[in-house]
Amino acid sequence: MDPLDILGDLSKTKPAYQPVISAIRHSVIGYELLGRCYDGEKWISLGNFFRDPDVPDEFKIEVDQHLLEQAITDFLESNRKGLLFINRNARQLMLHDGEDLLTTLQLFEEKGFSMSRVVIEVTEHDFEEDFEALSHLLRYYKTYGIQIAVDHIGAKSSNIDRIRQLEPHLLKIDTNIIRRPNADSFQDIVYSLSMLARRIGAALLFENIEDDFQLHFAWKHGGRFYQGNYLAEPGFDFLAPNAVSVGIGEKVAKYISREKALIEQRLSLLLAWEQKVKRLLPKWEGTKKVDAFIEKVTEQFDHESFRMFVCNNDGQQVSANFRKRNADWRVEPEKKGSNWAFRPYFLENVMLMKTWNKGILSELYSDIETKETIRTFSFPLTDQHFLFIDMKYSYIYEHECLLI
């Protein structure tokens, strides 16, 4: 529709509500405010109106304000609990120093709608605007109890520092990205974002969930909130708290059962590897014959591993590298004397092995030399010397339990 037609009769616009679901209770904890307009035949989305760069910001603000007032009125009249998520871009927020929105919210707070129930969603793209001014305004809003969410998170990794400065309450992640060609790299981004969220005390909200695969992804990656048509479509009426389209509790129960089974399988492998090494321990004769000892280990891990070596508790390698190339194990004596204590978690893992006298399996990581995704199994030979066995990707790929 023509923007002037929309502005000319705001009575033909009204709010629609997309439920936001809690991963803790599996019920509706709030609604994202969306706009709809009647074109004479049907109700259509106002998304194109708000995304059109040719539509003046003043027009968009007027429609946004109208929808917001309608939405809060709906909340109050229906005695609806929960949060209200509203979308605003940086330019609109900073127009008139952000006072238009704040004044509206203050008026409704007097009527009983607390500002702590409002979540303002800004996109990560907005950080390309005057970030200092935007950050100042959002921090000012936070003093009133208003919550802040950053949408389209992960689009620009260079904004991680700015997100950290802002310390939003929510990081909103689009699950559609996992279906794109670069989905593997997105997994790394999500891992980084989950770490950031823990550091700054933010919750992860996964949006655009359209199927079971995306819901499982959101659950597996620590999503505290879910949103998408698979769970509940936008509507003009509020959804009852427990009237979600799919049984999330049943879905999550299956995820948990599957995850526990995979963890159990992985622990069984770990125990089997420990037993293999323990059976060889009587043949350990110290560092002077360390390479001869590793030769025996290669026979036990010929299918699983592509590289192994021994280090002391300071991280210094006391053996050569044993490296499998094609079907043969080859000795790389030049690696002896290398120090690996600089690696993250190296010393902590050494001390854990020394204390518990048990083997440790690393997280998945990319090997610097091969660029392949691998894991390392480490085992204490003595309280001073530790065996490191790098598991090859082909073996890991054969065992799903090693991929989680």
Disulfide bonds with the S-S distance in Angstrom:
none
